[in-house]
Amino acid sequence: MAKTNINPSDLDFDGIKNKLKDYLQSKDEFADYDFEGSALSNVLDVLAYNTHINALTANMAINESFLETAQLRGSIVTHSHSLGYYPTSMTSSNATLNLVADLSGFVGDRPSTITLPSGFAFNTTVENVGYTFQTQQTYTATDDGSGSYVFVDGDGSSEIKAYEGAYKTKTFLVPSVSDLRHYIINDVSIDTETLIVRVYENANTDEYVVYTNIVDAVRITDESTFYVIRETPNGNFELQFTDGGNVGTAPAPGSKVEAIYISTNGPAPNGANAFVAADLLTVDGQNFSVSVTTQAAAGGGGDKEPISSIKFHAPIAYASQRRMVTAQDYHIQITSNYSFIEDVISWGGEDNIPIDYGKIYISIKYPENTSDDTKTETQDSIVQNLIEPLGTVSITAKFIEPIYTYMGITTSFDFNPSLSGITVQATGDRITSKVSEYFNNNLGQFEEEFRRSNLLTEIDEISPAVLSTKIDVTLNQRLTPILNFVKTYNIIFPVELAIPDDINSIITSTPFTFKDTTCTIRNKSLSNNLEIIDGNGDVVSDSIGTYEPTTGEVNLVDFSPQSIVGGGSFIKFLAIPAKQSSIKPLRNYLFVLDDDLNVSTGTVDYQKTRVSI
C-alpha cells in the first residue's frame, strides 16, 4: 500500500506530480533518488499530465450534466429544454412613428385612400452606425382634402410601429420519413417573436396553413398546428414539429415549410430617434416621399437571455406548468413570453400594504424610452393572452409602476501617497467611478440587495494606497408637490429607518421656498416630528408632519411650498436607513444611485510611527 495518497480534490498538474514523487520516495529503492533532471522526471510529467487532463475532462463532464453547475451556454440551454423552458432569443428594437404622405402634386384625380405596404423601410443612425427599421403590416391613409394622407392602423391610431432588422425567409421541404423532423435555421440573431411559419401542401401551391408557437397553446387537439423553436448548442435555432400523434398535426411528407423572421442587431439600435424613409411611396405609378415624425424613440431591443437568467427561470417555469395561480407563476409566465421586458415582480394582495385580498400585483420595468402606448399594449396583451386563459377567475391582476429609491453614497478613505503614483483626488475620482460601476452591475432590478461589504471590498482593491474605507448610506425619495397648494403627502421608503437621536437628523430635504424664505425639512432632535427650518437653522414651522421608523413612512401635513430652489420639479427627501450594511427593497421598489450624492473624500495618511526605547 502507498504511504502517500493523492488527494482527489488536488488535481492540478504540479500537485499530482509532487504526490507521485512523494509516493516513489517513500519506497526504499528510490529513497535517495534525485528526480530533478532525471529521465524518470519526464515519465512523471507524462503521468501527471494524463491524470490532470482526465480529471479536468471528468470534472467538466459531470458539471455540464446538471443545470446548476453547467458553465457552457449550450449545456444550460439543453437542460432548460428538458424542463420545458425555452430561453428567449435576441429581440428587435422598435420605434413608434407618425407617417404622412403629401400627394398634393398628384397628376390626375387623387385616390381617396392609399396604402403603405408591409416592409416599408426607414433609415436611422445610432453612434454613427446605420440601422434599418421596417413596418410589419399594411397601413392605410385617407385624403384630408388637401392631398395630405396620415397613415393609421386598423384601430384608427396614427402611431405606427417599425421594427429594426432584416426580414429573412428559410424554406424547407419535408422529407418522406416518419421520424421526428428537425429544421435548422442558421442564424444566431433571429428574433423568434417575429417568426411566422407557413406550411404549404407542396412546393407548387400558394395556399398555406399558419403554424403557431406551442408556448402560446392553451388547448391542444389532434388538429392543432403548432411548432417548437429552440436554441441549439451552437447558438443557431431549430424548428421542430410534433410527431403527428397526441400533440397536434405535423406537416405531411412533400410539404414545403417556410420560416419568415427578422434578423436583428438586438439592443444596439435602442435610442434611435431620427428616422428617414428609405424608399418612395408609389401610388398609381407616381412616386411620393413619406415624412416621418418620431412619436417614441426606439427601444425594446435585447440580447439572448443570459445564462444566469436561464438558470433562475427554468426550474420555476417547470414548477409553474403553464398555469397562473401563485404570484411566482405570474412572474415566470410574463418573463418567458415578453422577452423585451427588463424585469418583472409580482406579489399577492395579502403581502401588499395595505392588504388587498383577491389581487395579484404586477410591476414591470420596461427598457428606457419605452412609450406609454407600448406599456399599455403590453399590459393588455398580458391580460388577454396569459391571465385570462391561464389565470384563476377569482384573482384580479393589478399593474402598478415601479418606484425608484435613490441611494447616496458618501465614501471616506485614508490614503498613503507613498504607496501610489496618483493623487488623493484622482483616487477619489476612481472610487466614485467604482461606486457607479457597482450599482450598474448589481442594482437597478427588483429585489436586488445593496451590500456595503461587497462595495467596500471592490473599493479597497483599487489601490494599495487606500488604507481604510468608510461608507455612509442615505436613501432619498423624490416628491413632486403642487406649488402654492395646501396638500397632505405620504412618502414611503422601502426599508426601516433609523430612530431619532440628538446627533443626526434622520429625515432631511433639499431646499424649497416657504413663506418667501429658503427652507428645508428635518426631524426634531430625539423626535419623530418634522419641522421646517430656514438657512440659519431657525424654525419656520414646528409641525409639518411625522415619520415612522418601522414602516419607513414620511407624512407631510398641509404642506404648501411656493417654489423649488434650483428650478427642479421635485424635492428630495433624504433618510438614514436603520441598517446600512445590507439593504433590500420591497415589492416594486428598485435601488439606483443618486449621482449627485456619490461623493468620495480622502485623508492623507503616511502611516508614520516613532519608536521610543
C-alpha positions, 0 to 999 in steps of 0.5 A, a space after each residue: 500500500 502507498 504511504 502517500 495518497 493523492 488527494 482527489 480534490 488536488 488535481 492540478 498538474 504540479 500537485 499530482 506530480 509532487 504526490 507521485 514523487 512523494 509516493 516513489 520516495 517513500 519506497 526504499 529503492 528510490 529513497 535517495 533518488 534525485 528526480 530533478 533532471 532525471 529521465 524518470 522526471 519526464 515519465 512523471 510529467 507524462 503521468 501527471 499530465 494524463 491524470 490532470 487532463 482526465 480529471 479536468 475532462 471528468 470534472 467538466 463532464 459531470 458539471 455540464 450534466 446538471 443545470 446548476 453547475 453547467 458553465 457552457 451556454 449550450 449545456 444550460 440551454 439543453 437542460 432548460 429544454 428538458 424542463 420545458 423552458 425555452 430561453 428567449 432569443 435576441 429581440 428587435 428594437 422598435 420605434 413608434 412613428 407618425 407617417 404622412 404622405 403629401 400627394 398634393 402634386 398628384 397628376 390626375 384625380 387623387 385616390 381617396 385612400 392609399 396604402 403603405 405596404 408591409 416592409 416599408 423601410 426607414 433609415 436611422 443612425 445610432 453612434 454613427 452606425 446605420 440601422 434599418 427599421 421596417 413596418 410589419 403590416 399594411 397601413 392605410 391613409 385617407 385624403 384630408 382634402 388637401 392631398 395630405 394622407 396620415 397613415 393609421 392602423 386598423 384601430 384608427 391610431 396614427 402611431 405606427 410601429 417599425 421594427 429594426 432588422 432584416 426580414 429573412 425567409 428559410 424554406 424547407 421541404 419535408 422529407 418522406 420519413 416518419 421520424 421526428 423532423 428537425 429544421 435548422 435555421 442558421 442564424 444566431 440573431 433571429 428574433 423568434 417573436 417575429 417568426 411566422 411559419 407557413 406550411 404549404 401542401 407542396 412546393 407548387 401551391 400558394 395556399 398555406 396553413 399558419 403554424 403557431 408557437 406551442 408556448 402560446 397553446 392553451 388547448 391542444 387537439 389532434 388538429 392543432 398546428 403548432 411548432 417548437 423553436 429552440 436554441 441549439 448548442 451552437 447558438 443557431 435555432 431549430 424548428 421542430 414539429 410534433 410527431 403527428 400523434 397526441 400533440 397536434 398535426 405535423 406537416 405531411 411528407 412533400 410539404 414545403 415549410 417556410 420560416 419568415 423572421 427578422 434578423 436583428 442587431 438586438 439592443 444596439 439600435 435602442 435610442 434611435 430617434 431620427 428616422 428617414 424613409 428609405 424608399 418612395 411611396 408609389 401610388 398609381 405609378 407616381 412616386 411620393 416621399 413619406 415624412 416621418 415624425 418620431 412619436 417614441 424613440 426606439 427601444 425594446 431591443 435585447 440580447 439572448 437571455 443570459 445564462 444566469 437568467 436561464 438558470 433562475 427561470 427554468 426550474 420555476 417555469 417547470 414548477 409553474 406548468 403553464 398555469 397562473 395561480 401563485 404570484 411566482 407563476 405570474 412572474 415566470 409566465 410574463 418573463 418567458 413570453 415578453 422577452 423585451 421586458 427588463 424585469 418583472 415582480 409580482 406579489 399577492 394582495 395579502 403581502 401588499 400594504 395595505 392588504 388587498 385580498 383577491 389581487 395579484 400585483 404586477 410591476 414591470 420595468 420596461 427598457 428606457 424610452 419605452 412609450 406609454 402606448 407600448 406599456 399599455 399594449 403590453 399590459 393588455 396583451 398580458 391580460 388577454 393572452 396569459 391571465 385570462 386563459 391561464 389565470 384563476 377567475 377569482 384573482 384580479 391582476 393589478 399593474 402598478 409602476 415601479 418606484 425608484 429609491 435613490 441611494 447616496 453614497 458618501 465614501 471616506 478613505 485614508 490614503 498613503 501617497 507613498 504607496 501610489 503614483 496618483 493623487 488623493 483626488 484622482 483616487 477619489 475620482 476612481 472610487 466614485 467611478 467604482 461606486 457607479 460601476 457597482 450599482 450598474 452591475 448589481 442594482 437597478 432590478 427588483 429585489 436586488 440587495 445593496 451590500 456595503 461589504 461587497 462595495 467596500 471590498 471592490 473599493 479597497 482593491 483599487 489601490 494599495 494606497 487606500 488604507 481604510 474605507 468608510 461608507 455612509 448610506 442615505 436613501 432619498 425619495 423624490 416628491 413632486 408637490 403642487 406649488 402654492 397648494 395646501 396638500 397632505 403627502 405620504 412618502 414611503 421608503 422601502 426599508 426601516 429607518 433609523 430612530 431619532 437621536 440628538 446627533 443626526 437628523 434622520 429625515 432631511 430635504 433639499 431646499 424649497 421656498 416657504 413663506 418667501 424664505 429658503 427652507 428645508 425639512 428635518 426631524 426634531 432632535 430625539 423626535 419623530 416630528 418634522 419641522 421646517 427650518 430656514 438657512 440659519 437653522 431657525 424654525 419656520 414651522 414646528 409641525 409639518 408632519 411625522 415619520 415612522 421608523 418601522 414602516 419607513 413612512 414620511 407624512 407631510 401635513 398641509 404642506 404648501 411650498 411656493 417654489 423649488 430652489 434650483 428650478 427642479 420639479 421635485 424635492 428630495 427627501 433624504 433618510 438614514 436607513 436603520 441598517 446600512 450594511 445590507 439593504 433590500 427593497 420591497 415589492 416594486 421598489 428598485 435601488 439606483 444611485 443618486 449621482 449627485 450624492 456619490 461623493 468620495 473624500 480622502 485623508 492623507 495618511 503616511 502611516 508614520 510611527 516613532 519608536 521610543 526605547 
